[in-house]
Amino acid sequence: MSVAFVRHVGPWTIEDIEALPDNGNHTRYELLTPGVLTVSPAPGTRHQRASRALANLLETAAAQAGADVEILEAVNVVIPGGRLAVPDIVVVNGDYADTDPARYPATEVRAVVEIVSPSTHPQDRIIKPQLYAEAGIPVYWRLELERSPHLITSELRRGQYTHTLTAFAGSQTTISRPFPLTLDPAELVLRGR
C-alpha cells in the first residue's frame, strides 16, 4: 500500500478536499470545524454490511412510497459555514441527484444516517447531529453496532433533533420518516442479507 502525503498551508476549504487525490482506500475527509481537516479511516466489514443493507431497505421503501429521492452512500454534504460532512447514507432529492453533483447542499438532503464506528463515536453522536440540525436536515438516524445493534431516529423540531424512536435488535420496528420502513437492526449486520 502506498501513502500519498499532501502539503497544505492554511485553513482547509471544501475545494481543497475535492482536489485531494483518490487514495483508493475509502478514507473520508471532512470539515466538521471550518478550516480543520478531519480524516476517518475506511469503515470495517460490519459497518459496510450494515450500510449497504440499510441503503437497500431505504431504496425499496422510497420506491414503495413513490418518493422522488435517491439513496446514496458516503457523498459530500455541504453544511453552511464552510463545513463538509460525509454521512454514511443520505436521502437526497431525486431531481438534484440527476444533475450528478460532486457535493450536495444540505437543502437537497431529506435525511442522513450515521453508523457509529469505534473511530467516529464523538462525530456521530455529538458533532454531526448538531451540524445537520443547524443545516436544517429534517431527519437524522444513528445506527449503533456495538453490543446489540439498534437504530435511533430523530426529527428536526425547532432547530434541534428530537428522539422519535429506538428500534432494537430482535424486533421488527416501523419508522415513518422520511417514508415508512420496517426493519430489525440485527438483520442489517447479517452476511448475505
Backbone as a chain_set.jsonl record, in Angstrom:
{"seq": "MSVAFVRHVGPWTIEDIEALPDNGNHTRYELLTPGVLTVSPAPGTRHQRASRALANLLETAAAQAGADVEILEAVNVVIPGGRLAVPDIVVVNGDYADTDPARYPATEVRAVVEIVSPSTHPQDRIIKPQLYAEAGIPVYWRLELERSPHLITSELRRGQYTHTLTAFAGSQTTISRPFPLTLDPAELVLRGR", "coords": {"N": [[0.84, -1.162, 0.0], [0.536, 2.176, -0.829], [1.23, 5.41, 0.444], [0.116, 8.634, 0.12], [1.394, 11.829, 0.608], [0.255, 15.018, 1.305], [1.047, 18.325, 1.011], [-0.042, 21.112, 2.787], [-0.997, 24.409, 3.397], [-2.354, 26.658, 5.692], [-5.902, 27.256, 6.4], [-8.178, 24.582, 5.654], [-10.307, 24.132, 2.8], [-13.452, 23.384, 1.213], [-12.977, 23.051, -1.482], [-10.249, 22.428, -1.45], [-10.312, 19.888, -0.293], [-11.771, 18.473, -2.225], [-9.883, 18.483, -4.222], [-7.984, 16.696, -3.407], [-6.025, 13.758, -4.043], [-7.462, 10.617, -5.028], [-7.172, 8.092, -2.774], [-7.857, 5.49, -2.847], [-8.62, 3.889, -0.7], [-10.985, 4.392, 0.636], [-10.937, 6.333, 2.627], [-12.26, 8.948, 4.599], [-12.683, 12.401, 4.185], [-13.365, 15.297, 5.912], [-14.811, 18.49, 6.83], [-15.585, 19.284, 9.66], [-15.289, 21.223, 11.482], [-14.871, 24.535, 10.57], [-12.23, 24.974, 8.289], [-10.61, 23.011, 9.414], [-9.251, 19.938, 8.821], [-10.718, 16.789, 9.014], [-10.008, 13.436, 9.272], [-11.092, 10.223, 8.603], [-10.719, 6.723, 9.006], [-11.267, 4.023, 6.64], [-14.396, 2.347, 6.922], [-15.127, -0.65, 8.867], [-15.905, -4.142, 8.133], [-18.421, -4.986, 9.265], [-19.709, -2.54, 9.607], [-19.811, -1.634, 6.91], [-21.382, -3.641, 5.8], [-23.803, -3.244, 7.182], [-24.389, -0.653, 6.296], [-24.801, -0.989, 3.514], [-26.987, -2.791, 3.56], [-28.948, -1.276, 4.931], [-29.182, 0.955, 3.231], [-30.198, -0.331, 0.966], [-32.703, -1.192, 1.981], [-33.865, 1.305, 2.502], [-33.976, 2.318, -0.095], [-35.829, 0.549, -1.328], [-38.101, 1.076, 0.284], [-38.49, 3.796, -0.311], [-39.155, 3.65, -3.031], [-41.545, 2.186, -2.855], [-43.097, 4.046, -1.524], [-43.292, 5.959, -3.429], [-41.598, 8.104, -3.46], [-39.704, 10.81, -4.677], [-36.706, 10.471, -4.594], [-33.2, 9.824, -4.041], [-31.103, 7.312, -2.788], [-28.048, 7.422, -1.338], [-24.635, 6.512, -0.632], [-22.04, 7.674, 1.442], [-21.476, 10.41, 0.408], [-20.496, 13.796, -0.359], [-21.692, 16.338, 1.696], [-22.591, 19.61, 1.902], [-22.355, 21.81, 4.515], [-23.63, 24.78, 5.843], [-21.393, 27.542, 6.407], [-18.893, 26.818, 5.528], [-18.384, 24.123, 5.978], [-18.035, 20.562, 5.624], [-19.497, 17.428, 5.371], [-19.509, 13.845, 5.416], [-21.865, 11.787, 5.345], [-22.853, 8.425, 6.269], [-25.073, 7.359, 4.922], [-27.32, 8.991, 2.737], [-30.435, 10.57, 2.048], [-31.516, 12.028, -0.717], [-32.953, 14.692, -2.703], [-34.445, 13.626, -5.669], [-34.469, 14.95, -8.228], [-32.325, 16.735, -8.003], [-30.197, 14.977, -7.595], [-30.077, 13.822, -10.091], [-28.578, 15.613, -11.546], [-25.997, 14.91, -11.144], [-24.125, 15.801, -9.065], [-21.004, 16.751, -7.452], [-21.077, 17.32, -4.851], [-23.516, 17.816, -2.277], [-25.81, 20.32, -1.394], [-27.034, 21.036, 1.872], [-29.712, 21.681, 1.778], [-30.804, 20.041, -0.136], [-30.981, 17.61, 0.999], [-32.849, 15.137, 2.534], [-32.714, 13.314, 4.59], [-30.284, 11.928, 6.853], [-28.002, 9.305, 7.664], [-25.986, 8.005, 10.132], [-23.561, 5.611, 10.879], [-22.28, 4.306, 13.659], [-18.9, 3.969, 14.314], [-15.976, 2.602, 15.945], [-13.959, 4.554, 15.642], [-15.365, 6.874, 15.192], [-17.089, 7.752, 17.195], [-17.431, 10.33, 18.754], [-17.961, 12.174, 16.66], [-20.271, 11.088, 15.327], [-22.191, 10.917, 17.341], [-22.324, 13.367, 18.671], [-21.132, 15.735, 17.374], [-21.824, 15.685, 14.52], [-24.729, 15.421, 14.533], [-25.416, 17.962, 15.569], [-24.412, 19.656, 13.566], [-25.948, 18.824, 11.339], [-28.504, 19.468, 12.234], [-28.29, 22.282, 12.501], [-28.038, 22.819, 9.809], [-30.536, 22.254, 8.902], [-31.49, 19.738, 8.117], [-34.06, 17.452, 7.845], [-34.365, 14.811, 9.013], [-32.603, 12.585, 11.115], [-30.794, 9.674, 11.541], [-29.214, 7.322, 13.655], [-27.209, 4.572, 13.661], [-26.264, 2.236, 15.902], [-23.769, -0.101, 16.433], [-22.294, -1.471, 18.312], [-22.28, -3.872, 20.937], [-25.486, -4.833, 21.017], [-27.083, -4.357, 17.945], [-28.795, -1.293, 17.318], [-31.146, 1.142, 16.227], [-31.457, 4.569, 16.273], [-33.79, 7.045, 15.882], [-34.422, 10.404, 14.846], [-36.097, 13.558, 14.6], [-36.148, 16.811, 13.165], [-36.979, 19.513, 15.12], [-37.915, 22.702, 15.922], [-35.274, 23.575, 15.432], [-33.633, 21.651, 16.614], [-32.709, 18.198, 17.023], [-35.128, 15.832, 17.872], [-35.617, 12.94, 19.666], [-37.307, 10.242, 18.24], [-37.824, 7.484, 18.073], [-36.505, 4.271, 19.102], [-35.213, 1.543, 17.512], [-34.867, -1.736, 18.33], [-32.62, -4.563, 18.295], [-33.798, -7.712, 17.23], [-36.495, -7.266, 17.069], [-39.129, -6.309, 14.878], [-39.515, -3.084, 13.707], [-41.434, -0.269, 12.855], [-40.755, 2.625, 11.086], [-41.596, 5.952, 10.437], [-40.593, 8.229, 9.051], [-38.013, 9.129, 6.765], [-39.916, 8.07, 5.058], [-42.298, 5.36, 5.238], [-40.912, 2.462, 6.768], [-40.009, -0.789, 7.667], [-38.015, -2.578, 9.917], [-35.498, -4.764, 11.348], [-32.869, -4.108, 13.31], [-30.863, -6.017, 13.884], [-30.765, -7.642, 11.68], [-29.424, -6.16, 9.802], [-26.717, -6.494, 9.964], [-26.139, -9.05, 9.226], [-24.473, -11.479, 7.286], [-24.754, -11.753, 3.775], [-27.284, -10.708, 3.544]], "CA": [[0.0, 0.0, 0.0], [1.308, 3.413, -0.859], [0.62, 6.526, 1.145], [0.446, 9.914, -0.504], [1.414, 12.946, 1.531], [-0.137, 16.263, 0.659], [1.412, 19.513, 1.771], [-1.121, 22.094, 2.783], [-0.742, 25.545, 4.275], [-3.546, 27.448, 5.966], [-7.157, 26.537, 6.639], [-8.696, 23.752, 4.565], [-11.59, 24.511, 2.216], [-14.119, 22.285, 0.509], [-12.271, 22.883, -2.75], [-9.003, 21.72, -1.139], [-10.637, 18.466, -0.091], [-12.151, 17.892, -3.524], [-8.676, 18.377, -5.056], [-7.105, 15.629, -2.914], [-6.035, 12.563, -4.893], [-8.169, 9.451, -4.51], [-6.177, 7.154, -2.269], [-8.335, 4.136, -3.118], [-8.942, 3.078, 0.469], [-12.25, 4.856, 1.207], [-10.74, 7.272, 3.718], [-13.195, 10.071, 4.498], [-12.154, 13.715, 4.531], [-14.473, 16.173, 6.25], [-14.556, 19.759, 7.52], [-16.626, 19.395, 10.677], [-14.986, 22.547, 12.015], [-14.354, 25.278, 9.417], [-10.791, 25.071, 8.108], [-9.884, 21.917, 10.056], [-9.463, 18.668, 8.137], [-10.962, 15.596, 9.816], [-9.778, 12.249, 8.456], [-11.581, 8.996, 9.224], [-10.324, 5.544, 8.247], [-12.337, 3.266, 5.99], [-15.152, 1.569, 7.9], [-14.928, -2.088, 8.888], [-16.846, -5.003, 7.418], [-19.765, -4.946, 9.857], [-20.223, -1.206, 9.269], [-20.131, -1.6, 5.486], [-22.505, -4.557, 5.592], [-24.997, -2.557, 7.675], [-24.666, 0.482, 5.418], [-25.393, -1.468, 2.257], [-28.304, -3.367, 3.833], [-29.889, -0.2, 5.259], [-29.405, 1.727, 1.997], [-31.104, -1.131, 0.13], [-34.045, -1.112, 2.568], [-34.36, 2.663, 2.255], [-34.291, 2.43, -1.526], [-37.076, -0.177, -1.556], [-39.176, 1.818, 0.943], [-38.72, 5.031, -1.071], [-39.866, 3.269, -4.256], [-42.914, 1.825, -2.469], [-43.789, 5.275, -1.128], [-43.34, 6.86, -4.573], [-40.81, 9.301, -3.141], [-38.72, 11.198, -5.693], [-35.443, 10.622, -3.882], [-32.16, 8.848, -4.318], [-30.401, 6.895, -1.591], [-26.63, 7.361, -1.679], [-23.729, 6.245, 0.474], [-20.762, 8.389, 1.544], [-21.323, 11.537, -0.504], [-20.188, 15.079, 0.269], [-22.826, 17.212, 2.004], [-22.104, 20.924, 2.303], [-23.031, 22.395, 5.663], [-23.308, 26.207, 5.844], [-20.251, 27.97, 7.208], [-17.656, 26.23, 5.015], [-18.179, 22.781, 6.51], [-18.338, 19.456, 4.715], [-19.663, 16.151, 6.063], [-19.715, 12.675, 4.566], [-22.695, 10.839, 6.074], [-22.807, 7.061, 5.75], [-26.174, 7.242, 3.96], [-28.144, 10.193, 2.605], [-31.626, 10.555, 1.204], [-31.465, 13.328, -1.385], [-33.983, 14.946, -3.708], [-34.135, 12.927, -6.913], [-34.162, 15.861, -9.338], [-30.981, 17.269, -7.819], [-29.254, 13.871, -7.799], [-29.968, 13.595, -11.541], [-27.583, 16.526, -12.11], [-24.707, 14.27, -10.875], [-23.226, 16.743, -8.389], [-19.882, 16.225, -6.659], [-21.454, 17.573, -3.458], [-24.925, 18.141, -2.104], [-26.11, 21.3, -0.354], [-27.912, 20.461, 2.892], [-31.103, 21.933, 1.393], [-31.252, 18.956, -1.01], [-30.914, 16.373, 1.77], [-34.05, 14.907, 3.347], [-32.366, 12.512, 5.769], [-28.92, 11.394, 6.93], [-27.8, 8.172, 8.561], [-24.608, 7.751, 10.544], [-23.337, 4.311, 11.5], [-21.209, 4.591, 14.612], [-17.722, 3.109, 14.315], [-15.113, 2.956, 17.083], [-13.173, 5.769, 15.394], [-16.223, 8.031, 14.913], [-18.065, 7.98, 18.275], [-17.793, 11.727, 19.037], [-18.539, 12.824, 15.48], [-21.603, 10.585, 15.004], [-23.125, 11.072, 18.457], [-22.414, 14.738, 19.181], [-20.789, 16.801, 16.429], [-22.604, 15.675, 13.283], [-26.142, 15.787, 14.719], [-25.525, 19.415, 15.724], [-24.22, 20.266, 12.246], [-27.106, 18.52, 10.491], [-29.638, 20.259, 12.74], [-28.044, 23.664, 12.09], [-28.232, 22.893, 8.358], [-31.958, 22.079, 8.612], [-31.808, 18.416, 7.555], [-35.235, 17.082, 8.64], [-34.339, 13.517, 9.695], [-31.284, 12.05, 11.448], [-30.782, 8.337, 12.132], [-27.903, 6.847, 14.101], [-27.183, 3.13, 13.86], [-25.234, 1.798, 16.838], [-23.47, -1.503, 16.173], [-21.66, -2.114, 19.461], [-23.175, -4.738, 21.709], [-26.6, -5.261, 20.18], [-27.421, -3.263, 17.025], [-30.048, -0.575, 17.491], [-31.259, 2.331, 15.391], [-32.08, 5.695, 16.967], [-34.275, 8.003, 14.893], [-34.722, 11.74, 15.353], [-36.645, 14.513, 13.646], [-35.822, 18.201, 13.471], [-38.078, 20.306, 15.671], [-37.421, 23.968, 16.488], [-33.833, 23.698, 15.279], [-32.897, 20.582, 17.283], [-33.258, 16.868, 16.8], [-35.898, 15.226, 18.941], [-35.669, 11.487, 19.553], [-38.649, 9.782, 17.92], [-37.933, 6.093, 18.493], [-35.332, 3.412, 19.029], [-35.504, 0.192, 17.014], [-33.94, -2.659, 18.978], [-32.354, -5.842, 17.642], [-34.689, -8.806, 17.595], [-37.911, -6.963, 16.834], [-39.444, -5.501, 13.7], [-39.988, -1.759, 14.097], [-41.819, 0.564, 11.715], [-40.318, 4.015, 11.169], [-42.454, 6.667, 9.485], [-39.922, 9.252, 8.26], [-38.575, 10.012, 5.745], [-41.037, 7.334, 4.482], [-42.474, 4.156, 6.054], [-39.911, 1.405, 6.619], [-39.991, -1.725, 8.782], [-36.729, -3.275, 9.948], [-34.907, -5.291, 12.574], [-31.465, -3.737, 13.205], [-29.985, -7.194, 13.923], [-30.653, -8.196, 10.327], [-28.576, -5.309, 8.977], [-25.313, -6.905, 10.054], [-26.001, -10.443, 8.824], [-23.826, -11.706, 5.994], [-25.62, -12.233, 2.706], [-28.642, -10.16, 3.669]], "C": [[0.892, 1.234, 0.0], [0.523, 4.505, -0.157], [1.074, 7.805, 0.469], [0.389, 10.999, 0.559], [1.121, 14.214, 0.749], [0.278, 17.41, 1.569], [0.271, 20.516, 1.647], [-0.793, 23.179, 3.804], [-2.051, 26.297, 4.45], [-4.779, 26.602, 6.178], [-7.59, 25.735, 5.404], [-10.039, 24.3, 4.091], [-12.199, 23.271, 1.563], [-13.396, 22.005, -0.808], [-10.941, 22.149, -2.552], [-9.256, 20.222, -0.99], [-10.981, 17.809, -1.417], [-10.95, 17.722, -4.442], [-7.724, 17.279, -4.581], [-7.162, 14.427, -3.848], [-6.804, 11.433, -4.216], [-7.139, 8.43, -4.06], [-6.629, 5.701, -2.382], [-8.704, 3.326, -1.896], [-10.161, 3.585, 1.241], [-12.084, 5.704, 2.473], [-11.7, 8.44, 3.511], [-12.529, 11.343, 4.989], [-13.335, 14.648, 4.759], [-13.955, 17.465, 6.867], [-15.685, 19.95, 8.522], [-16.487, 20.687, 11.456], [-14.405, 23.327, 10.834], [-12.829, 25.343, 9.417], [-9.981, 23.918, 8.651], [-10.245, 20.592, 9.385], [-9.639, 17.544, 9.151], [-10.836, 14.401, 8.894], [-10.249, 11.033, 9.237], [-11.161, 7.81, 8.369], [-11.535, 4.876, 7.598], [-13.073, 2.445, 7.035], [-14.888, 0.07, 7.766], [-16.053, -2.843, 8.19], [-18.265, -4.895, 7.959], [-20.461, -3.618, 9.536], [-20.656, -1.163, 7.804], [-21.324, -2.493, 5.16], [-23.814, -3.874, 6.013], [-25.38, -1.393, 6.771], [-25.341, 0.038, 4.131], [-26.804, -2.006, 2.485], [-29.336, -2.275, 4.119], [-30.18, 0.662, 4.036], [-30.36, 0.98, 1.07], [-32.535, -1.073, 0.657], [-34.662, 0.265, 2.332], [-34.769, 2.85, 0.795], [-35.618, 1.745, -1.852], [-38.259, 0.578, -0.956], [-39.506, 3.104, 0.19], [-39.514, 4.73, -2.334], [-41.318, 2.924, -3.939], [-43.731, 3.049, -2.094], [-43.946, 6.247, -2.296], [-42.576, 8.15, -4.341], [-39.783, 9.575, -4.234], [-37.403, 11.528, -5.004], [-34.444, 9.618, -4.431], [-31.443, 8.573, -3.006], [-28.942, 6.693, -1.983], [-25.805, 7.092, -0.433], [-22.48, 7.109, 0.316], [-20.56, 9.45, 0.464], [-21.055, 12.801, 0.293], [-21.46, 15.901, 0.458], [-22.249, 18.516, 2.557], [-23.002, 21.471, 3.408], [-22.668, 23.879, 5.671], [-22.149, 26.533, 6.786], [-18.95, 27.313, 6.779], [-17.355, 24.842, 5.542], [-18.632, 21.727, 5.504], [-18.408, 18.175, 5.529], [-19.864, 15.056, 5.029], [-20.53, 11.669, 5.377], [-22.571, 9.436, 5.467], [-23.867, 6.842, 4.682], [-26.901, 8.582, 3.928], [-29.348, 9.897, 1.727], [-31.687, 11.949, 0.608], [-32.606, 13.458, -2.389], [-33.548, 14.372, -5.051], [-33.751, 13.836, -8.057], [-32.744, 16.406, -9.22], [-29.932, 16.187, -8.062], [-29.046, 13.595, -9.287], [-28.948, 14.517, -12.199], [-26.157, 16.023, -11.876], [-23.715, 15.221, -10.201], [-22.085, 16.034, -7.664], [-20.161, 16.408, -5.167], [-22.909, 18.012, -3.428], [-25.086, 19.241, -1.059], [-27.1, 20.665, 0.623], [-29.387, 20.645, 2.537], [-31.665, 20.845, 0.49], [-31.296, 17.606, -0.294], [-32.15, 16.255, 2.658], [-33.751, 14.138, 4.628], [-30.909, 12.091, 5.683], [-28.903, 10.248, 7.925], [-26.309, 8.087, 8.856], [-24.559, 6.395, 11.23], [-22.098, 4.47, 12.365], [-20.134, 3.52, 14.539], [-16.867, 3.496, 15.515], [-14.347, 4.261, 16.878], [-14.028, 7.02, 15.212], [-17.249, 8.32, 16.002], [-18.41, 9.445, 18.479], [-18.456, 12.424, 17.85], [-20.001, 12.403, 15.292], [-22.631, 10.832, 16.101], [-23.331, 12.523, 18.883], [-22.259, 15.783, 18.081], [-21.707, 16.822, 15.205], [-24.088, 15.962, 13.497], [-26.333, 17.294, 14.88], [-25.382, 20.111, 14.374], [-25.431, 20.051, 11.351], [-28.342, 19.309, 10.931], [-29.487, 21.725, 12.335], [-28.316, 23.855, 10.6], [-29.685, 22.668, 7.955], [-32.328, 20.747, 7.984], [-32.902, 17.805, 8.433], [-35.126, 15.8, 9.477], [-32.894, 13.068, 9.893], [-31.458, 10.685, 12.108], [-29.353, 8.008, 12.529], [-28.005, 5.353, 14.396], [-25.99, 2.788, 14.736], [-25.011, 0.306, 16.617], [-22.864, -2.225, 17.374], [-22.711, -2.794, 20.324], [-24.27, -5.223, 20.789], [-26.994, -4.113, 19.251], [-28.772, -2.627, 17.369], [-29.988, 0.732, 16.696], [-32.045, 3.391, 16.148], [-32.501, 6.702, 15.9], [-34.655, 9.312, 15.568], [-35.266, 12.602, 14.226], [-36.336, 15.928, 14.119], [-37.078, 18.936, 13.931], [-37.487, 21.523, 16.366], [-35.892, 24.025, 16.514], [-32.989, 22.649, 15.977], [-33.526, 19.239, 16.95], [-33.936, 16.366, 18.06], [-35.977, 13.732, 18.67], [-37.111, 11.059, 19.282], [-38.851, 8.31, 18.274], [-36.579, 5.407, 18.447], [-35.796, 2.04, 18.592], [-34.437, -0.737, 17.572], [-33.79, -3.945, 18.186], [-33.34, -6.888, 18.149], [-36.156, -8.511, 17.436], [-38.058, -6.084, 15.596], [-40.058, -4.186, 14.173], [-40.315, -0.972, 12.834], [-41.463, 2.016, 12.022], [-41.095, 4.776, 10.106], [-41.732, 7.667, 8.592], [-38.486, 8.877, 7.961], [-39.709, 9.38, 4.936], [-41.134, 6.027, 5.259], [-41.47, 3.048, 5.702], [-39.971, 0.528, 7.862], [-38.689, -2.495, 8.738], [-36.437, -3.832, 11.325], [-33.418, -4.98, 12.465], [-30.505, -4.921, 13.23], [-29.751, -7.754, 12.53], [-29.71, -7.39, 9.431], [-27.116, -5.761, 8.966], [-25.089, -8.364, 9.66], [-25.364, -10.557, 7.446], [-24.838, -12.25, 4.993], [-27.047, -11.744, 2.782], [-29.092, -9.568, 2.371]], "O": [[1.874, 1.313, 0.739], [-0.707, 4.508, -0.172], [2.268, 8.03, 0.271], [-0.572, 11.07, 1.326], [1.671, 14.444, -0.328], [-0.091, 17.458, 2.742], [-0.292, 20.734, 0.575], [-0.367, 22.895, 4.923], [-2.771, 26.544, 3.483], [-4.713, 25.373, 6.142], [-7.392, 26.163, 4.266], [-10.808, 24.859, 4.874], [-11.534, 22.249, 1.39], [-13.228, 20.849, -1.195], [-10.55, 21.34, -3.393], [-8.499, 19.398, -1.504], [-10.524, 16.7, -1.698], [-10.99, 16.896, -5.354], [-6.758, 16.961, -5.275], [-8.222, 14.108, -4.387], [-6.798, 11.308, -2.991], [-6.33, 7.957, -4.858], [-5.875, 4.786, -2.051], [-9.076, 2.161, -2.037], [-10.337, 3.225, 2.405], [-12.998, 5.778, 3.294], [-11.927, 8.87, 2.38], [-11.902, 11.374, 6.048], [-14.206, 14.776, 3.898], [-12.828, 17.535, 7.357], [-16.632, 20.691, 8.262], [-17.458, 21.187, 12.024], [-13.516, 22.814, 10.154], [-12.213, 25.718, 10.415], [-8.781, 23.836, 8.387], [-11.406, 20.182, 9.387], [-8.807, 17.367, 10.042], [-11.483, 14.351, 7.848], [-9.86, 10.831, 10.387], [-11.234, 7.875, 7.142], [-12.679, 5.139, 7.969], [-12.446, 1.898, 7.943], [-14.486, -0.416, 6.709], [-17.024, -2.249, 7.721], [-19.21, -4.73, 7.188], [-21.653, -3.589, 9.232], [-21.755, -0.7, 7.498], [-22.172, -2.138, 4.341], [-24.807, -3.922, 5.288], [-26.562, -1.171, 6.508], [-26.337, 0.625, 3.709], [-27.714, -1.72, 1.706], [-30.459, -2.331, 3.618], [-31.326, 1.06, 3.83], [-31.234, 1.591, 0.456], [-33.478, -0.923, -0.121], [-35.843, 0.374, 2.0], [-35.791, 3.469, 0.501], [-36.442, 2.306, -2.576], [-39.301, 0.713, -1.598], [-40.677, 3.465, 0.066], [-40.44, 5.465, -2.676], [-42.223, 3.322, -4.672], [-44.939, 3.079, -2.325], [-44.652, 7.248, -2.175], [-42.875, 9.174, -4.957], [-39.073, 8.666, -4.664], [-37.034, 12.693, -4.849], [-34.789, 8.7, -5.174], [-31.206, 9.483, -2.212], [-28.637, 5.884, -2.859], [-26.222, 7.406, 0.682], [-21.938, 7.258, -0.779], [-19.596, 9.396, -0.3], [-21.355, 12.866, 1.486], [-22.211, 16.132, -0.49], [-21.518, 18.52, 3.548], [-24.22, 21.579, 3.261], [-21.492, 24.21, 5.518], [-21.958, 25.886, 7.816], [-18.001, 27.249, 7.561], [-16.199, 24.422, 5.556], [-19.492, 21.972, 4.658], [-17.49, 17.867, 6.289], [-20.328, 15.306, 3.916], [-19.959, 10.793, 6.026], [-22.227, 9.286, 4.295], [-23.6, 6.215, 3.656], [-27.077, 9.227, 4.962], [-29.289, 9.09, 0.8], [-31.882, 12.932, 1.322], [-33.151, 12.461, -2.862], [-32.428, 14.604, -5.508], [-32.808, 13.538, -8.79], [-32.038, 16.527, -10.221], [-28.894, 16.452, -8.669], [-27.961, 13.181, -9.697], [-28.495, 14.232, -13.308], [-25.203, 16.638, -12.355], [-22.607, 15.426, -10.696], [-22.195, 14.86, -7.31], [-19.56, 15.739, -4.327], [-23.454, 18.509, -4.415], [-24.56, 19.118, 0.047], [-27.918, 19.837, 0.222], [-30.225, 19.846, 2.955], [-32.884, 20.731, 0.356], [-31.611, 16.583, -0.903], [-32.458, 17.158, 3.436], [-34.449, 14.292, 5.63], [-30.361, 11.919, 4.594], [-29.67, 10.217, 8.887], [-25.48, 8.096, 7.946], [-25.411, 6.074, 12.058], [-21.005, 4.736, 11.865], [-20.409, 2.328, 14.68], [-17.011, 4.596, 16.048], [-14.111, 4.995, 17.837], [-13.486, 8.119, 15.09], [-18.197, 9.067, 15.759], [-19.586, 9.797, 18.387], [-19.41, 13.182, 18.028], [-20.872, 13.255, 15.117], [-23.823, 10.944, 15.814], [-24.392, 12.873, 19.398], [-23.143, 16.616, 17.878], [-22.299, 17.853, 14.889], [-24.67, 16.696, 12.699], [-27.311, 17.847, 14.378], [-26.13, 21.039, 14.066], [-25.89, 20.977, 10.683], [-29.127, 19.761, 10.098], [-30.448, 22.342, 11.876], [-28.768, 24.919, 10.176], [-30.039, 22.867, 6.793], [-33.39, 20.637, 7.371], [-32.705, 17.651, 9.638], [-35.734, 15.713, 10.543], [-32.07, 13.153, 8.983], [-32.173, 10.55, 13.101], [-28.403, 8.366, 11.832], [-28.775, 4.924, 15.256], [-24.843, 3.024, 14.357], [-25.967, -0.469, 16.616], [-22.913, -3.453, 17.45], [-23.857, -2.355, 20.423], [-23.99, -5.97, 19.852], [-27.218, -2.999, 19.723], [-29.747, -3.316, 17.668], [-28.927, 1.333, 16.524], [-33.159, 3.142, 16.608], [-31.676, 7.159, 15.109], [-35.141, 9.333, 16.699], [-34.941, 12.404, 13.056], [-36.271, 16.199, 15.318], [-38.092, 18.977, 13.233], [-36.669, 21.4, 17.277], [-35.295, 24.468, 17.495], [-31.76, 22.728, 15.949], [-34.713, 19.151, 16.637], [-33.395, 16.461, 19.162], [-36.357, 13.309, 17.578], [-38.028, 11.459, 19.999], [-39.93, 7.926, 18.725], [-35.633, 5.901, 17.833], [-36.668, 1.441, 19.221], [-33.247, -0.55, 17.318], [-34.714, -4.37, 17.49], [-33.668, -6.938, 19.335], [-36.99, -9.393, 17.64], [-37.216, -5.231, 15.313], [-41.011, -4.184, 14.952], [-39.562, -1.005, 11.86], [-41.819, 2.557, 13.069], [-41.238, 4.292, 8.983], [-42.195, 7.94, 7.484], [-37.799, 8.35, 8.837], [-40.398, 10.085, 4.198], [-40.156, 5.614, 5.882], [-41.218, 2.744, 4.536], [-39.981, 1.036, 8.983], [-38.287, -3.005, 7.692], [-37.036, -3.435, 12.325], [-32.751, -5.541, 11.595], [-29.424, -4.836, 12.647], [-28.677, -8.276, 12.232], [-29.25, -7.895, 8.407], [-26.37, -5.433, 8.043], [-23.967, -8.862, 9.75], [-25.701, -9.794, 6.541], [-25.667, -13.098, 5.324], [-27.932, -12.315, 2.144], [-30.208, -9.058, 2.28]]}, "num_chains": 1, "name": "protein.A"}
